[in-house]
Amino acid sequence: MIRFKFGVPEIAIRNMELYTGAVLQATLCPGSPADDSWCQYMDELAGAGLRGYRSVIREDPQFVPYFRSTTPEQELAKLPLGSRPAKRRVDGGVESLRAIPWIFAWTQIRLMLPAWLGSDTALGEAIERGELPRLQQLYGDWAFFRTNIDMLEMVLAKSDASIAAYYEKRLTSDELGVLGASLRDRLKQCIELIKQIKQETQLLSGNPIIRQSIEVRNPYLDPLHFLQVELLYRDRNQPDQRLEQALMVTMAGISAGMRNTG
């Protein structure tokens, strides 16, 4: 990302202009302070989101086997990307993964799990309690909440449940596929929740530039995903150095196209 943003002088200048303008605007024209009731409500949403997140990550016995079979998490250590090992401990579990490979693995299969899991629980429960108007008001009046929803929308727009399902079909057992189907359903529900809050019929309706950028990259990314699945399958069943090299190329290509690695 540093190379993308600052590798070309003209682009680097443009990015510095954006950063400087944002800092000046926030400094000279700060937004209204958040109401105490907003912060309290956000804490309640965060608590519900945390419970929803941990119910899958820590409490579902199928999660770790699903994660390791469906994503290229095990193969990430071979990728010469980043300055530190993928894990804090070689013999550690999911909790020993660093943040970048944790997100990187889910980005590779387009499920984007760490970005939205838990938000679906918090927002869904709030809307079921009839609090949609309150969420819409917060989106309009509170910059912090609006930024969170907008960032969530952007990541959801990059997700693709059908591609994640293909990884699962090729690499994962039918038993673990039950969890995968549940996660994809939750992803779709989260997308619908965001559209309700933003009162949109399509993600990124209010940001056509980013939407077009994603749509332009997808035709180039999709073949890399299908190629990666096949390479993962073959490498896991009959390891070969050439397969590993090709697999590394697909990882780097998907990473560059998604622009959200970790």
N, C-alpha and C positions, 0 to 999 in steps of 0.2 A: 504493500500500500504506500510506503514511503516512496518507492520508485515511481508508482503511478502518479502520485500527487506532486512530486518534486524532481522527477528525473528529467523533465524537459523544462528549460528556463521559462518559456512562455506560460506553461501550465503552473509552474511553481509560483510565478508572480501572481497569476490569477487566484490561486489558493490563498496566498498571503493576503491579497486584497479582501477575500471573503472572510478570513479569520479576523483581520483588523477591523473590518466593517462590523462584524458581529460583536466584537469586544467593545467597540465604541458605542454601538447602539445599546448594549446591555448596561454600559457604564453611565451614559448620558441620559438614557431614557429607560430606566428600569421599570419593570412591570409592577403592578400593584402587589403588595405583600399578600401572601396566602392567608385566607381566613382560618382561624383555629379549627373550625368545624370541618373544613376541607382536609386539613392535615390528619385529624382524627379519623375521618372517613377513609382516607388513603391508607392509614395504618390498619384499619379493619379489612380493606381489600387485600393488602399485603399479607395479612395473617391467613386469610382464606386461600390466597395464591400459594403460600408456602405449604399449607397442608395438602393442597392438591398436587403440588410438585413432589413432595416427599412420599406421598401415597404411592407414586409410581417408582421414583428413583430408589428409595430406600426400603419400601415395604413390599413391593411386588417381587416375588422370588424369580419370576421369569425375566425380569428386566435386564440383569447383567448378561445372561446368556444371549438374549435377543440383541442387545447392544453390540456384543462382540462378534456375533455371527453375521449380522445384517450390515454393519458399517465397517469401513476399513480401519478400525481403531488399532487392531493388532499390527497392521502393515505401516501405520504412520511412523513408527520408530525408524523405518528404513529411509524415510524421505529426508533429504538434506535441506530442510527448511526450518528456520528458527535457530535461536542461539542456545537453547537449553534442551535437555532430554524431554521426551513426551511425558514421562512419569517422574514423580518425586522419588518413588521407590520401585525398583525393578519388579519386586514380588507383590506390589500393592494392587488393590482392586480399582474400581471406578473412582473411589475417593482420592486415590493417589495421582490421578491424571491432572495435568495442569489445565488451566482454563482454555488455552488456545487449542490443543488437540481435542479437548472435550467438545468444543463447538465445531471445530474443523470436521470431526468425524460425522456429525449430524448434517453439516452443510453439504458434505460430499454426496449424501443420498437424498438431499433436498427435503428432508423432514423438518429441519431447523428447530428441533425439539427444545433446546435450552432457552430459546428466545420467547416461546409462547406458553410452554407447559406451566400450568398454575394460573396464568392470566385467564384461561378459559374457565377455570373453576370460579375465580373471584368475580369476573364480569358476568358469568352465567348465573351465579347465585344471586347477584345484585339485581339483575334484570327479572329473574323469577320473583323477587320480592317487590316488583313494581317500581324499581329505582332507575329505570331507563331515563326518565326526564332529568333526574339529578345528574346522571353520568353525562348526558348531553350538555347540561348547564356547565358542569365542570370543564368539559372539553372547550366550551366557548369562552369561559371566564378565567381559566387557570392555565398559564403557559406551561407549567411543569407537567400537568396531567395531559395537556394537548400534545406535548412533545413525546411523552411516553406512548400515547396511542398512535401517533404518526410513525414513530420508529417501529412499533409493533406491526403496523400496517405494511410498511416497506418490506420487512422481513417475511411476513406472510405472503406478500406478492411474489417473493422469490421461491417459495415452497412449491412442491409438486407432489401430491399424494400418489399419483400414478407411477412416478419414477421410484418413489420409496417402496411402493408395492412390488415393483419389479425386482429390486434388490432382495426383498424378502422372499419372493417366490423362488428365486434362483439360489439363494444362499442359506435360507433358514428353514427349519423344520416346521411342519404343519402345526405342531403343538405350540411353538413360540409365535406362530402367525396370528394366534388369537389376540395376543397383546398388540401386535402390529396393527391389526384391523381396528382395535380400540383407539390406538393413538392417532390413526388417520381420521377416524370419525371425530375425535376431539379437535384435530387440526381444522377440519371443515367447519365445525361448530364455532371455533374461535374466529374464523374468517367472517362468519355470519354475524357474530356479536360485534365485531369492529364495524361492519357495514351498518348495523343498526345504530351504533353510537354516532357514527359520522353521517348517518342518513344518506348513504350512498348505495347504489346498486352494483357497483364494481369497485374493487380495490384500486386505490390511487386515482380515482376519478378527478380529484382536485390537484393532482400532480402528474400531468400527462408526460412531462419530460422524463421523469424516472420510469414511468410505466412503459414508455416507448423504448427506453434504454434496456429494460429487462426483456421486452418482447423481441428486440433486435438480437440480443445475445442468446436467447433460448434455442434457436435452430442450430447454433454451433455447439451449445452445451449438451443437448440431448444425446447426440451420438457418442459423446465422451462417456456419458453415464452408462449406456448400454455396453460399450466396450469395456469399461471398468468392471462391471459386474462379471462379464465373461472372464476377464483376466483374474479377478479375485477367485472365482470358482476354480479355474485351472491351477492357479498358484497354490491354493490351499490343498488341492488334491495331488498335485505333482509339481513341487517347487522347481523353478528354473530361473536362472539369472536373467535371461532375456524377457521372461514374463514379468519379473520384478521391475526391470528397467521400463518396460512399456507401462506397467501399472503406475510407476512414479510420474510418468509423463501425463497420464490421465488425471492424477491427483493435482498436479500443478496447473493443468489446463482448466479443470473445474474450479479450482481456487481462484484463478485469474478471472474467470467469467462471472463467478458469483459475487466477487468483491466483498464478501463477508466470510472471513476465514476463522476468526477467533479473537 
